[in-house]
Each structure stands twice: as structure tokens, then as C-alpha cells.
Amino acid sequence: QRQMCIRDSYPTANILIDEDADALGLSSLSGAHEVLIPKICEEMRISGLSDVVVFAGGIIPEKDHPTLYDSGVRAIFGPGTYSETIINFLIDVSQRKERGDPIGVGEETGWHWD
């Protein structure tokens, strides 16, 4: 498992392709989530990664959640979220994928995990 710091959306799609990733977790502590995360989601769709699930974490005010969900983010985890909660989200994503339900950043919008 690798962690990397990405300050721009350009390399993200290439990394996801190289790693054959099914999911991308993004953490935002700087307040740039309103610009950077939607930009990364759009780059993923353009790059043909619509089926990759995106989730976010960090200090993201509740008022910003709808914008991120609309951009394709499927879950937002705040500070102090237990690992078990994130694992349960990923299990739910896996089950949805097996059923053929939309989960990816570029698939049908509307579903997000609470």
C-alpha cells in the first residue's frame, strides 16, 4: 500500500492507470478540496477511469459535501473516523460492484455512502 502526496490532478490519472486501482482516497487538510478534488474527478472521467471509486477525508465542512458528491465523490470521512468505518464503506462498494450498481466517479450520480 502506497501513500503519495498529490498537489495537482495531472499525475493522478496516470498513477491510477499504472497501479490498476479500483479506488482513490483523497485527504484534504488545506481547504483546497473545493477545487482540487473536483478537478481530479474530472481528470479521471476524461482518462476513462469512470469506474474507479473516489472517497475523501480530512477537514471538509459539511456545507462543501454536496459539491464533492456532485463531482463523483462517494464518501467523505471526517477527522477521527475509525478505520473500520472506511473498511465497511469499501466492503459496501465491493458488494455494489458485484451487483452491477454504479460506484465509480463517472458513473450514475446520486449514490453516496453515509
Secondary structure, DSSP 4 states (H G I P E B T S, - for coil): ------SSSHHHHHHHHHHT-SEEEEEESSSTHHHHHHHHHHHHHHTT-TTSEEEEEES--GGGHHHHHHHTEEEEE-TT--HHHHHHHHHHHHHHHHHT---STTS-SS----
